[in-house]
Amino acid sequence: MKDIFDALQAGQNELLKRLTDATAWSPSDRMTAYQAQFSEISATSEMMLRGLSKHLENISATHGARTQQSLAKMTEVTQSLNDRPEAGGLMDAWQTYLTDSAQRMVLTLDTLRRRGDNFVEHEEADCPPVLIYDYEVTVDGKNLPRPCNYMLLKILPPEGVELKPWKRPYIIIDPRAGHGAGIGGFKPDSQVGVALHDGHPVYFVSFRRMPEKGQTLADVTRAEAAFVRKVMELHPDAAHPIITGNCQGGWATLLLAAMNPDLTGPILLNGAPVQTWAGRVGENPMRYNGGILGGTTNAMLYSDLGHGVFDGADIVQNFEMLNPSRNFFGKYFDLYAKADTEPERFLDFERWWGGYFLLNEAEMRWIVEQLFVGNRLAKNEANLETGRHVDLKAIRSPIIVFASHGDNITPPQQALNWIIDTYTDEREIAIRGQRIVYMVHEQVGHLGIFVSSKIALKEHTEVTSTLKTIEALAPGLYEMKIDDFEGPLAERTFTVSFHERKMEDIAELDDGRADEVPFAAVARHSEHQAEIYDVAVRPFVQAFVTEQSADFRRRTHPLRMQRALFSSQNPIVAPLADLAERTRAARQPAEADNPFVQAERIGAELFEQSLDMYRDLRDTAYEMSFYSLWGTPYARWFGRTHQPGRTLKDKEELKTLPAVRLALRHIEQGGFCEAVIRMLILLADSRGSVRRDRLERSARVLTKDEPFKSLTVDERSLILHEQNLVIEFSREDAINTLPKLLKTEEERRLAAEVVQYVPGAIDEMAPHTLDMLQRFREVLELPPLTEDITEDPLAVKGLIDASPDEDEREFSDKPAKPKAVTARRRTSTKRPAARKTTPAGE
């Protein structure tokens, strides 16, 4: 970035001298400085105008269309009133509406009373998880060497669901962002239900309402690592567990995998905010909170008012302000309008939404400083604790990221841009043996990512069933797409494809990254402000706060008060229970076409629209204020030390990694396994995308056929990584040295047939795929291919155990018993341990 202060590269003393010496700069230097300053002002103005234009266009289009729809409905209601031939008919409709409306009001108020009772009961029970499944506590974090309030719960399968102990266990980590745990197992078709239905043992990471004294996020990460070890101990015949992180549980999962790279299996991130400065101009207003509301100081102040404990109700209140029309009116009107059918769904959700959890000041401060304001995790500057650096490149497990354009809390840019910031390009992902697969939904909202039944029946179901084949992908960056489906909803199957992607494909989801620069000034200002508060203000605040005053503040929080006061403990509210029973017995609902019912809905829509208009105007003012304050040339200079991005290695520097040098030294070593995997990677590289049917055939060969079946997961991953490095840094030699790996004609012919089997029939092959297969045959001195190979050559030769249980078995850490094979087993399987060297993190 070029701005006015880029011209000032001298030391501080020299800089002060130049600023006070009118002869220090030549006219050309001054013109360069003025031009740079004008360029910065112009860039910020252009960005603000673009954002303002987008806001106004959205307001005009959205609210214009909604107003027209409301007017059209009002016209229909008026017409229906005019069409009634007699005044008596209109009066009957009015009397029916009055009765129905009064009854619905009673039922609504009683539901709110029940919500209050649920809240009081939930608080008295210390806010247990809202899971609909039975569970038992497997590990309690308070008993660990570094205690914390986290627990590992084992989900007990419902009747009729059979778990298969050899299948990968699932560990689901829910967000601790004000609410309690359980939203990932909130419905039968949620993440827990999908995994149980597929036969996976499921564990849930839950937490108590109050943190342990002195608890830090480092303690939490250590506890989660202990949970994973316990699950591995309980399932010795299964592969490493799949870790699913929802929302803020997503970045917690990244911390777990980065600090314990040998511990986890594939990790699944659902709506996880990692690159928290990212977003689009004119959208995503929540990211501006740090610059508008005060940054770290707010977290410190509220923690001090809580006697060292931050109240999660404050976070939830902020979430509610994000969409006031829904949270302050819409959900209550829906309850009133559907008073006969809506209460149970409303109460189920409110039991989770109204459970407020607490965090220690150290935890909340880490989250704000390292993630949301400081953005240090994506910049590779985060420290979990003193001396423990967090580098996301250390993660070796496959990473699957699920994001959505409809998510206004974690937009796709925040869920995906960390990949751009962490790796030089997609080649580095492959060089480091990593597999990153992402999927972007078009509409689903933030909670819908891990709550919605439709998502569970589609995206999550497909991700779950496809995880067993993702590890057969060559290392690299992929986008997963659900292309088609067939069958009824309950038994629907989907066609999935994986497309190789470049960093530019992720960048295209954004509208540029110049809008992230002002956040650096916010981060630096937040640090300075926190230091001032810590030294000059905190001692006085802490002196006046006691445990009793902190508890009183929590009890009188508006979100708690509105529930507790409207419970049966209030003698004014308690009679609603009997009144509601009598109302249900005498219920007389109005017809849906009653004109007064229709007018009621129109009025509600108009009021909700007015709140949406307020929200949109507020968000516009939020964004304009943010960039006016933090987008100036001076603010950009002020934040220059905290600029986004990190220093990344180029390809030549990556070539010096020990794993790369070791792989190139082994380019002529190996046997049948290395040769087939090398050719499959070259074939996939030539295609650029992988359909699921081809991926399944590849996975079948690499996991169920001998000699591959006898490999452990680590051995298979090691060969994939090593052969990928050979191809990346010496592609032609990788092809030309294939005869060194396949010495006999029988091996060469069998290897060529296996590789041809994966892409399918010749007439379905892309030209570059066919060319690559012909190249293999030419190098191996085999005749050109002319016939289709539709059956697995290794299975045909009797090299596969076709028993049903084994044929369905997923990847396992324990090798299956080897079968007799005709192909020569590679002699490199038992190389020295040095061969398992993995890329060191930067």
C-alpha positions in Angstrom: 0.0 0.0 0.0 1.2 3.4 -0.9 0.2 6.4 1.2 1.7 9.7 2.4 3.8 8.1 5.1 5.3 5.5 2.8 7.6 8.3 1.7 8.9 8.7 5.3 11.3 5.7 5.7 13.8 7.5 7.9 14.2 6.9 11.7 12.2 8.8 14.2 14.8 11.6 14.9 15.3 12.2 11.2 11.6 12.2 10.6 11.0 14.9 13.3 13.8 16.9 11.7 12.2 16.7 8.3 8.8 17.7 9.6 10.3 20.9 11.1 12.7 21.7 8.3 10.9 23.3 5.3 13.9 22.6 3.1 14.1 18.8 3.9 11.8 17.8 1.0 12.2 18.8 -2.6 9.2 19.9 -4.5 9.0 16.5 -6.2 9.0 14.7 -2.8 6.2 16.9 -1.7 4.2 16.2 -4.9 4.7 12.5 -4.3 3.4 12.8 -0.8 0.4 14.9 -1.8 -0.3 12.5 -4.6 -0.1 9.5 -2.3 -2.4 11.3 0.2 -4.9 12.2 -2.5 -4.8 8.6 -3.7 -5.6 7.3 -0.3 -8.5 9.7 0.2 -9.8 8.9 -3.2 -9.6 5.1 -2.6 -11.5 5.4 0.7 -14.1 7.7 -0.8 -14.6 5.3 -3.7 -15.1 2.4 -1.3 -17.5 4.4 0.9 -19.5 5.5 -2.2 -19.6 1.9 -3.4 -20.8 0.7 0.0 -23.4 3.5 0.3 -24.6 2.8 -3.2 -25.0 -0.9 -2.4 -26.9 -0.2 0.8 -29.2 2.3 -0.9 -29.8 -0.1 -3.8 -30.6 -2.9 -1.4 -32.9 -0.7 0.6 -34.7 0.5 -2.5 -35.1 -2.9 -4.1 -36.0 -4.8 -1.0 -38.3 -2.4 0.7 -39.8 -1.2 -2.6 -40.8 -4.8 -3.4 -42.0 -5.5 0.1 -44.1 -2.3 0.1 -45.7 -3.2 -3.3 -46.5 -6.7 -2.0 -48.1 -5.2 1.1 -50.2 -2.7 -0.9 -51.3 -5.5 -3.2 -52.4 -7.6 -0.2 -54.2 -4.5 1.2 -56.1 -4.1 -2.1 -57.1 -7.8 -2.0 -58.4 -7.4 1.6 -60.3 -4.2 0.6 -61.8 -6.1 -2.3 -62.9 -9.0 -0.2 -64.6 -6.6 2.2 -66.5 -5.0 -0.7 -67.5 -8.4 -2.1 -69.3 -9.3 1.1 -73.0 -8.8 0.1 -74.4 -8.1 3.6 -73.2 -6.1 6.6 -74.0 -9.1 8.7 -71.4 -11.1 7.0 -68.8 -8.4 7.8 -69.9 -8.2 11.4 -69.7 -12.0 11.7 -66.1 -11.9 10.4 -65.2 -9.2 12.9 -66.7 -11.1 15.8 -64.9 -14.3 14.7 -61.7 -12.4 14.5 -62.1 -10.8 17.9 -62.7 -14.2 19.5 -59.8 -15.8 17.7 -57.4 -12.9 18.4 -58.2 -12.8 22.1 -57.7 -16.6 22.3 -54.4 -16.4 20.5 -53.3 -13.7 22.8 -54.0 -15.8 25.8 -52.1 -18.8 24.3 -49.2 -16.6 23.4 -48.9 -15.1 26.8 -49.1 -18.6 28.3 -46.3 -19.7 26.0 -44.2 -16.8 27.2 -45.0 -17.9 30.8 -43.9 -21.4 30.0 -40.7 -19.9 28.5 -40.1 -18.1 31.7 -40.7 -21.3 33.7 -38.3 -23.2 31.4 -35.7 -20.4 31.9 -35.9 -20.6 35.7 -35.8 -24.4 35.7 -32.9 -24.3 33.2 -30.9 -21.8 35.3 -31.5 -23.8 38.5 -30.2 -26.9 36.8 -27.0 -25.0 35.8 -28.1 -24.8 32.1 -27.6 -28.4 30.9 -27.1 -29.1 27.1 -30.3 -28.9 25.1 -29.6 -32.1 23.2 -32.6 -34.2 22.4 -30.5 -37.4 22.8 -29.7 -39.2 25.9 -26.0 -39.0 26.9 -23.5 -39.9 29.6 -20.5 -38.0 30.8 -17.3 -39.7 29.6 -14.7 -37.2 30.8 -15.3 -34.2 33.1 -12.9 -31.4 32.5 -12.9 -30.3 36.1 -11.0 -33.4 37.0 -8.2 -32.8 34.5 -4.7 -31.6 35.7 -5.7 -28.1 34.3 -9.4 -28.0 35.2 -12.0 -26.3 33.0 -15.8 -26.4 32.7 -15.9 -28.5 29.6 -17.2 -32.1 29.4 -17.1 -34.9 26.9 -20.6 -36.5 26.5 -21.2 -39.8 24.8 -24.4 -39.7 22.8 -26.5 -42.8 23.4 -28.1 -44.0 20.2 -31.9 -44.0 20.1 -33.8 -47.3 19.8 -33.3 -48.9 16.4 -30.0 -47.2 15.6 -27.0 -49.6 15.5 -23.5 -48.2 15.9 -20.5 -49.8 14.2 -17.5 -49.6 16.5 -15.0 -49.7 13.6 -16.5 -46.5 12.1 -14.8 -43.2 12.8 -16.2 -41.5 15.9 -17.6 -38.0 15.6 -16.8 -35.4 18.1 -18.9 -32.2 17.8 -17.8 -29.0 19.4 -20.5 -26.4 19.8 -19.9 -22.7 20.1 -19.4 -21.0 23.5 -20.5 -17.6 22.5 -23.0 -16.6 25.1 -25.3 -19.6 24.7 -24.9 -23.2 25.9 -24.1 -26.4 24.1 -26.5 -28.7 22.2 -27.5 -26.8 19.1 -25.7 -29.4 17.0 -27.9 -32.1 18.4 -31.0 -29.9 18.6 -33.1 -31.9 16.1 -33.3 -35.5 14.8 -31.9 -34.5 11.5 -29.1 -32.3 12.9 -25.4 -33.2 12.9 -25.7 -35.8 15.7 -28.7 -37.5 14.0 -27.0 -37.7 10.6 -23.8 -39.2 12.1 -25.8 -41.7 14.3 -27.9 -42.7 11.3 -24.7 -43.6 9.4 -23.5 -45.8 12.3 -20.8 -43.5 13.7 -20.3 -43.3 17.5 -20.9 -39.7 18.4 -19.5 -37.6 21.2 -20.4 -34.1 22.2 -18.2 -31.4 23.8 -20.4 -29.6 26.3 -19.6 -27.1 29.0 -21.0 -25.8 32.3 -22.5 -22.4 32.8 -19.7 -21.1 35.0 -16.0 -21.4 34.1 -13.5 -22.8 36.5 -11.4 -20.3 38.5 -8.4 -19.2 36.4 -9.6 -21.1 33.3 -8.0 -20.1 30.0 -8.5 -21.1 26.4 -5.2 -23.0 26.6 -6.8 -25.1 29.4 -9.9 -25.7 27.1 -7.7 -26.7 24.2 -5.8 -29.1 26.4 -9.1 -30.6 27.7 -10.4 -31.1 24.1 -7.1 -32.9 23.3 -7.7 -35.1 26.3 -11.2 -35.8 25.1 -9.9 -36.9 21.6 -7.4 -39.2 23.3 -10.2 -40.8 25.4 -12.3 -41.3 22.3 -9.4 -43.0 20.5 -8.9 -45.2 23.5 -12.5 -46.2 23.5 -12.5 -47.0 19.8 -9.1 -48.7 19.1 -10.3 -50.3 15.9 -11.5 -47.0 14.3 -9.5 -44.3 12.6 -8.8 -40.9 14.2 -12.1 -39.1 15.1 -13.8 -36.6 12.9 -14.0 -33.2 14.7 -16.9 -31.0 13.8 -16.7 -27.3 15.0 -19.8 -25.1 14.8 -19.4 -21.3 14.5 -16.9 -20.4 17.3 -16.4 -24.1 17.9 -14.8 -24.0 14.4 -11.8 -21.9 15.3 -11.6 -23.9 18.5 -11.3 -27.0 16.4 -8.5 -25.3 14.3 -6.6 -24.5 17.6 -7.0 -28.2 18.6 -5.8 -29.5 15.3 -2.9 -27.0 15.0 -1.6 -27.7 18.5 -2.1 -31.5 18.2 -1.5 -32.3 14.5 -1.2 -36.1 15.1 -4.4 -36.4 17.1 -7.4 -35.6 14.8 -8.9 -37.1 11.8 -10.7 -34.8 9.2 -12.0 -31.6 10.7 -15.3 -30.0 9.7 -15.8 -26.2 10.1 -19.4 -25.0 9.9 -19.8 -21.2 9.7 -16.5 -20.7 11.6 -15.2 -17.0 11.8 -11.4 -17.3 11.3 -10.5 -14.3 9.1 -12.6 -11.9 11.1 -11.8 -8.7 9.2 -13.1 -10.1 5.9 -16.4 -9.3 4.3 -18.0 -7.3 1.5 -18.4 -3.6 1.5 -22.1 -2.8 1.9 -22.7 -6.1 3.8 -21.7 -7.8 7.0 -22.0 -4.9 9.5 -21.1 -7.0 12.5 -17.4 -6.9 11.7 -17.4 -3.1 12.4 -18.3 -3.5 16.0 -14.6 -3.4 17.2 -14.0 -0.1 15.5 -17.3 1.5 16.6 -17.9 0.1 20.1 -14.5 0.1 21.6 -12.6 -3.1 21.0 -10.9 -4.9 23.8 -11.7 -2.3 26.5 -15.4 -3.3 26.4 -14.6 -6.9 27.1 -12.3 -5.9 30.0 -14.8 -3.5 31.5 -17.7 -5.9 31.4 -15.5 -8.6 32.8 -14.5 -6.3 35.7 -18.1 -5.5 36.3 -18.7 -9.3 36.5 -15.9 -9.7 39.1 -13.5 -11.3 36.5 -16.3 -13.1 34.6 -17.8 -12.0 31.3 -21.6 -12.5 31.0 -22.6 -14.2 27.8 -25.9 -12.5 27.9 -24.1 -9.4 26.6 -23.0 -11.3 23.5 -26.5 -12.6 22.9 -27.9 -9.1 23.2 -25.5 -8.0 20.5 -26.7 -10.8 18.3 -30.3 -9.7 18.8 -29.5 -6.2 17.8 -28.1 -7.6 14.5 -31.7 -8.4 13.4 -34.1 -6.4 15.6 -37.2 -7.0 13.5 -36.9 -10.8 13.9 -35.7 -10.9 17.5 -37.9 -8.1 19.0 -41.1 -8.6 17.0 -41.1 -11.2 14.2 -40.6 -14.4 16.3 -43.3 -13.2 18.8 -45.8 -12.4 16.1 -45.2 -15.8 14.5 -46.0 -17.3 17.9 -49.1 -15.2 18.1 -50.3 -15.9 14.5 -49.7 -19.7 14.9 -50.6 -20.0 18.6 -52.0 -23.5 18.0 -48.9 -25.0 16.3 -45.9 -22.8 17.0 -45.4 -23.0 20.9 -43.4 -26.2 21.1 -41.0 -25.1 18.4 -40.7 -21.7 19.9 -40.0 -23.1 23.4 -37.4 -25.6 22.1 -35.4 -22.9 20.5 -35.8 -20.4 23.3 -34.5 -23.0 25.8 -31.2 -22.8 24.0 -31.3 -19.1 23.1 -32.2 -18.2 26.7 -29.4 -20.1 28.3 -26.6 -17.6 29.1 -23.1 -18.9 29.8 -20.1 -17.1 31.3 -16.5 -16.8 30.3 -13.4 -15.8 32.3 -11.9 -12.4 31.5 -8.7 -14.2 30.1 -10.9 -16.3 27.7 -12.9 -13.3 26.5 -9.8 -11.1 26.1 -8.0 -13.8 24.1 -11.0 -14.1 21.8 -11.2 -10.4 21.2 -7.5 -9.6 21.0 -6.3 -12.7 19.0 -9.3 -13.2 16.8 -12.1 -10.6 16.3 -10.2 -7.4 16.7 -6.6 -8.4 16.3 -7.2 -11.1 13.6 -3.9 -12.7 14.7 -4.9 -16.3 14.0 -5.1 -15.6 10.3 -2.0 -13.5 10.3 0.0 -16.3 12.0 0.6 -14.1 15.1 -1.6 -15.9 17.6 -0.2 -17.4 20.8 -2.4 -19.8 22.7 -0.4 -19.1 25.8 3.1 -17.8 26.5 5.6 -19.7 24.3 2.9 -21.7 22.4 2.5 -20.3 18.9 -0.5 -21.3 16.8 0.4 -22.0 13.1 -2.5 -23.3 11.0 0.0 -24.8 8.6 0.8 -27.4 11.2 -2.6 -29.0 10.6 -2.2 -32.3 8.7 -5.8 -33.6 8.8 -8.1 -32.9 5.9 -10.1 -29.7 6.4 -13.7 -29.3 5.2 -15.2 -25.8 5.4 -18.9 -25.1 5.1 -20.0 -21.5 4.6 -23.1 -19.7 3.2 -23.9 -16.4 1.5 -27.0 -16.2 3.7 -24.9 -16.1 6.8 -24.8 -12.5 8.2 -22.6 -13.5 11.2 -19.9 -15.5 9.5 -19.9 -14.7 5.7 -18.0 -16.9 3.3 -15.1 -14.5 3.3 -14.5 -14.9 7.0 -14.8 -18.7 6.7 -12.5 -19.0 3.7 -10.1 -16.1 3.4 -7.8 -17.5 6.1 -6.8 -20.1 3.5 -5.5 -17.3 1.2 -3.6 -15.7 4.2 -2.1 -19.0 5.4 -0.8 -20.5 2.2 1.2 -19.0 -0.6 -1.0 -20.6 -3.2 -2.9 -23.9 -3.8 0.4 -25.5 -4.7 1.7 -25.0 -1.2 -1.4 -26.8 0.2 -0.5 -29.7 -2.0 3.2 -29.6 -1.2 2.4 -29.7 2.5 0.2 -32.8 2.0 -2.9 -30.9 3.0 -6.4 -31.4 1.6 -8.8 -28.5 2.0 -12.4 -28.9 0.7 -14.9 -26.1 0.9 -18.6 -25.8 0.1 -20.6 -22.6 -0.1 -24.4 -22.6 0.2 -26.4 -19.9 -1.4 -29.1 -19.0 1.1 -29.0 -20.7 4.5 -28.4 -18.5 7.5 -25.9 -18.8 10.3 -27.9 -21.0 12.7 -29.3 -23.0 9.8 -25.9 -24.3 8.9 -26.0 -26.6 11.9 -29.7 -26.6 12.8 -31.8 -26.7 9.6 -33.3 -30.0 8.7 -32.9 -29.3 5.0 -29.2 -28.7 5.4 -28.9 -31.8 7.5 -30.6 -33.9 4.9 -28.5 -32.5 2.1 -25.1 -30.9 2.8 -24.3 -32.5 6.2 -25.5 -35.9 5.0 -23.4 -35.7 1.9 -20.3 -34.4 3.7 -20.7 -37.3 6.2 -20.9 -40.0 3.6 -18.2 -38.4 1.5 -15.6 -38.1 4.2 -14.6 -41.7 3.7 -13.5 -40.8 0.1 -12.0 -37.3 0.7 -8.8 -38.8 2.0 -8.4 -40.5 -1.4 -8.0 -37.1 -3.0 -4.6 -35.9 -3.9 -3.4 -33.1 -1.6 -4.7 -29.7 -2.8 -7.6 -27.2 -2.7 -11.0 -28.4 -3.8 -14.6 -27.1 -4.0 -17.3 -29.7 -3.3 -20.5 -29.4 -5.3 -23.7 -31.3 -5.0 -24.7 -31.6 -8.6 -27.9 -33.7 -8.6 -30.1 -35.9 -6.5 -32.6 -38.7 -6.9 -35.1 -40.5 -4.8 -37.7 -39.2 -2.2 -36.6 -36.7 0.4 -36.1 -39.2 3.3 -34.0 -41.6 1.1 -32.5 -39.0 -1.3 -29.0 -39.6 -2.7 -26.8 -36.9 -4.2 -24.3 -36.8 -6.9 -21.1 -35.0 -5.7 -18.1 -33.7 -7.6 -14.8 -32.2 -6.4 -13.3 -29.4 -8.4 -9.7 -28.3 -8.1 -9.6 -24.7 -7.1 -7.0 -21.9 -7.0 -6.7 -19.1 -4.5 -8.3 -16.8 -7.0 -11.5 -18.8 -6.8 -11.8 -18.0 -3.1 -10.8 -14.4 -3.7 -13.6 -14.1 -6.2 -16.1 -14.6 -3.4 -14.9 -11.3 -2.0 -15.1 -7.8 -3.6 -11.5 -7.0 -2.9 -9.5 -6.8 0.3 -8.7 -3.1 0.5 -11.6 -2.8 2.9 -9.6 -4.9 5.5 -6.8 -2.3 5.8 -8.6 0.1 8.2 -9.1 -2.8 10.7 -5.4 -2.7 11.3 -5.7 0.7 12.8 -8.6 -0.5 15.0 -6.4 -3.4 16.3 -3.5 -1.0 17.2 -5.9 1.5 18.8 -7.6 -1.3 20.8 -4.2 -2.4 22.2 -3.3 1.1 23.3 -6.8 1.7 24.7 -6.6 -1.6 26.6 -3.2 -0.6 28.1 -4.6 2.8 29.3 -7.7 1.1 30.8 -5.6 -1.5 32.5 -3.3 1.0 34.1 -5.6 4.1 34.7 -9.1 2.8 35.0 -9.2 -0.9 36.0 -8.0 -0.5 39.5 -10.8 1.9 40.4 -13.5 -0.3 38.7 -12.3 -3.5 40.4 -12.2 -1.7 43.8 -15.9 -1.0 43.7 -17.0 -4.4 42.3 -17.8 -7.3 44.6 -19.0 -10.9 43.9 -22.5 -9.8 45.1 -22.7 -6.8 42.9 -21.5 -8.9 39.9 -24.2 -11.5 40.6 -26.8 -8.8 41.0 -25.8 -7.3 37.6 -26.2 -10.7 35.9 -29.5 -11.4 37.6 -30.9 -8.0 36.5 -29.7 -8.3 32.9 -32.6 -7.3 30.6 -32.6 -10.7 28.8 -32.8 -12.6 32.1 -35.4 -10.2 33.6 -37.8 -10.4 30.7 -37.9 -14.2 31.2 -37.8 -14.4 34.9 -40.5 -11.7 35.5 -42.8 -13.5 33.0 -42.7 -16.8 34.8 -45.1 -18.6 37.2 -43.1 -17.1 40.1 -44.9 -13.8 39.3 -48.3 -14.0 40.9 -49.8 -11.9 38.2 -48.6 -14.3 35.5 -49.3 -17.6 37.2 -53.1 -17.6 36.5 -52.4 -17.7 32.8 -51.9 -21.5 33.0 -55.6 -22.2 34.0 -56.8 -19.5 31.6 -54.9 -21.1 28.7 -56.4 -24.5 29.5 -59.9 -23.1 29.3 -59.0 -21.2 26.1 -57.8 -24.4 24.4 -61.0 -26.2 25.3 -63.1 -23.3 23.9 -60.8 -22.6 20.9 -62.5 -21.1 17.9 -59.9 -20.2 15.2 -60.8 -17.8 12.5 -60.6 -18.9 8.8 -57.4 -18.0 7.0 -59.4 -15.9 4.5 -61.0 -13.8 7.2 -60.2 -10.2 6.0 -59.4 -9.1 9.5 -56.8 -11.9 9.9 -55.3 -10.9 6.6 -55.2 -7.2 7.6 -53.5 -8.2 10.9 -50.8 -10.0 8.9 -50.3 -7.1 6.6 -50.0 -4.7 9.5 -47.4 -7.0 11.1 -45.4 -7.2 7.8 -45.4 -3.4 7.6 -44.2 -3.0 11.2 -41.5 -5.6 10.7 -40.5 -3.9 7.5 -40.1 -0.6 9.4 -37.7 -2.3 11.8 -35.8 -3.7 8.9 -35.6 -0.2 7.4 -34.2 1.0 10.7 -31.7 -1.8 10.7 -30.6 -1.1 7.2 -30.2 2.6 7.8 -28.3 1.9 11.0 -25.9 -0.6 9.2 -25.3 2.0 6.5 -24.4 4.6 9.2 -22.3 2.1 10.9 -20.2 1.4 7.9 -19.9 5.0 6.8 -18.8 6.0 10.3 -16.2 3.2 10.4 -14.5 4.1 7.2 -14.7 7.8 7.9 -12.9 7.3 11.1 -10.5 4.4 10.3 -10.1 4.8 6.5 -8.2 8.1 6.5 -4.5 8.2 5.4 -3.4 8.9 9.0 -5.4 6.0 10.3 -3.9 3.7 7.7 -0.5 4.9 8.7 -1.3 4.4 12.3 -2.3 0.7 11.6 0.7 0.0 9.4 2.3 -2.3 12.0 -0.9 -4.4 12.1 -1.6 -4.7 8.4 -3.4 -7.8 7.2 -1.5 -10.7 5.7 1.6 -12.6 6.6 5.0 -13.3 4.9 4.6 -16.3 2.7 7.2 -18.6 1.1 7.5 -18.9 -2.6 7.8 -22.2 -4.4 11.6 -22.2 -4.5 11.7 -21.7 -0.7 9.2 -24.6 -0.3 11.5 -26.8 -2.3 14.0 -26.6 0.6 11.5 -28.3 3.0 13.0 -31.6 4.2 9.9 -33.6 3.0 10.4 -32.2 -0.5 14.0 -33.1 -0.7 13.4 -36.6 0.7 10.6 -37.2 -1.8 12.7 -36.2 -4.7 15.5 -38.5 -3.5 13.0 -41.4 -3.5 11.7 -40.7 -7.0 13.0 -44.0 -8.4 12.2 -46.0 -5.3 9.1 -47.9 -4.5 6.9 -50.5 -6.2 3.4 -51.2 -7.3 1.6 -49.0 -4.7 3.8 -45.9 -5.3 3.4 -46.3 -9.1 -0.4 -46.6 -9.1 -0.8 -43.7 -6.7 1.6 -41.5 -8.7 -0.4 -42.3 -11.9 -3.7 -41.6 -10.2 -2.5 -38.2 -9.0 -1.2 -37.3 -12.5 -4.6 -38.4 -13.9 -6.6 -36.3 -11.4 -4.2 -33.4 -12.1 -5.0 -33.6 -15.8 -8.8 -33.6 -15.2 -9.0 -30.6 -12.8 -12.2 -32.0 -11.2 -13.2 -35.4 -9.8 -16.7 -36.8 -10.1 -17.8 -38.8 -7.1 -18.2 -42.0 -9.1 -14.6 -41.8 -10.1 -13.6 -40.8 -6.6 -15.4 -43.8 -5.3 -13.6 -46.1 -7.7 -10.3 -44.6 -6.7 -11.1 -44.9 -3.0 -12.1 -48.6 -3.6 -8.8 -49.3 -5.2 -6.8 -47.5 -2.5 -8.7 -48.9 0.5 -10.2 -52.2 -0.3 -7.9 -53.8 -2.9 -4.6 -55.5 -2.0 -1.8 -54.5 -1.8 -3.3 -51.1 -0.8 -5.7 -52.6 1.8 -2.9 -53.7 4.1 -1.6 -50.1 4.4 -2.5 -48.1 7.4 -4.0 -44.7 7.0 -0.7 -43.1 7.9 1.2 -45.2 5.3 -1.4 -44.4 2.6 -1.3 -40.7 3.4 2.5 -40.7 3.4 2.6 -42.3 -0.1 0.0 -39.8 -1.4 1.9 -36.9 0.0 5.3 -38.1 -1.2 4.1 -38.9 -4.7 2.3 -35.5 -4.9 5.6 -33.8 -4.0 7.4 -35.7 -6.7 4.9 -34.6 -9.3 4.8 -31.0 -8.1 8.6 -30.5 -8.3 9.6 -32.9 -11.0 6.6 -33.8 -13.2 8.4 -35.2 -16.2 10.8 -37.3 -14.2 7.8 -38.6 -12.2 6.4 -40.0 -15.5 9.6 -41.1 -17.0 10.7 -43.1 -13.9 7.5 -45.2 -13.7 9.4 -48.2 -15.3 11.8 -48.0 -12.3 8.9 -48.7 -10.0 7.2 -51.3 -12.2 9.9 -53.7 -13.3 7.9 -56.6 -14.8 5.5 -56.6 -17.7 2.8 -58.1 -15.5 3.0 -55.3 -13.0 3.0 -52.7 -15.7 0.0 -54.1 -17.4 -1.9 -54.5 -14.1 -1.0 -51.0 -13.0 -2.2 -49.5 -16.4 -5.5 -51.4 -16.1 -6.1 -50.2 -12.5 -5.5 -46.6 -13.5 -7.7 -46.9 -16.5 -10.5 -48.4 -14.4 -10.9 -45.2 -12.3 -12.0 -42.7 -15.1 -14.4 -45.3 -16.6 -15.3 -45.9 -20.2 -13.1 -44.4 -22.9 -15.9 -42.5 -24.6 -16.6 -40.7 -21.3 -13.0 -39.6 -20.8 -11.9 -36.0 -21.5 -9.2 -35.7 -24.2 -6.5 -34.8 -21.7 -7.4 -37.9 -19.6 -7.1 -40.1 -22.6 -3.8 -38.5 -23.6 -2.3 -39.1 -20.1 -3.4 -42.7 -20.1 -1.7 -43.2 -23.5 1.4 -41.5 -22.2 1.6 -44.0 -19.3 1.3 -46.9 -21.7 4.0 -45.4 -23.9 6.4 -44.9 -21.0 5.7 -48.5 -19.7 6.1 -49.9 -23.2 2.6 -51.2 -23.4 0.3 -51.2 -26.4 -2.2 -48.3 -26.7 -5.5 -48.7 -24.9 -8.4 -49.7 -27.1 -10.9 -51.4 -24.8 -12.9 -50.2 -21.8 -12.1 -51.6 -18.3 -15.3 -51.5 -16.3 -14.4 -53.9 -13.5 -11.8 -53.5 -10.8 -8.8 -55.4 -12.2 -7.5 -56.1 -8.6 -10.9 -57.5 -7.6 -11.1 -59.6 -10.7 -7.7 -61.1 -9.9 -9.0 -62.1 -6.5 -7.0 -59.4 -4.6 -10.0 -58.1 -2.6 -11.9 -59.5 0.3 -15.5 -59.2 -0.8 -17.2 -60.0 2.5 -19.9 -57.5 3.3 -18.5 -56.2 6.5 -15.1 -55.7 5.1 -16.4 -54.2 1.9 -18.1 -51.5 3.9 -15.3 -50.8 6.3 -13.9 -47.3 6.2 -10.3 -46.4 6.5 -8.8 -47.9 9.7 -5.7 -47.2 11.7 -5.1 -50.9 11.9 -4.2 -52.7 8.7 -6.4 -55.5 7.6 -4.9 -58.9 7.3 -3.0 -59.2 4.0 -4.4 -61.4 1.3 -2.3 -63.3 -1.2 -1.4 -61.0 -4.1 0.0 -61.6 -7.5 1.3 -58.1 -7.9 4.7 -57.5 -6.3 4.3 -55.7 -3.0 6.4 -52.6 -2.7 9.6 -53.0 -0.8 9.5 -49.5 0.6 6.6 -50.1 3.0 9.1 -50.6 5.9 11.4 -47.8 5.2 13.2 -46.1 8.1 11.1 -43.7 10.2 12.9 -40.8 8.6 10.8 -41.4 5.5 7.7 -40.2 7.5 9.1 -36.7 7.9 6.3 -34.2 7.4 6.7 -30.6 6.3 7.8 -28.3 9.2 5.7 -25.3 9.8 7.1 -21.9 9.0 
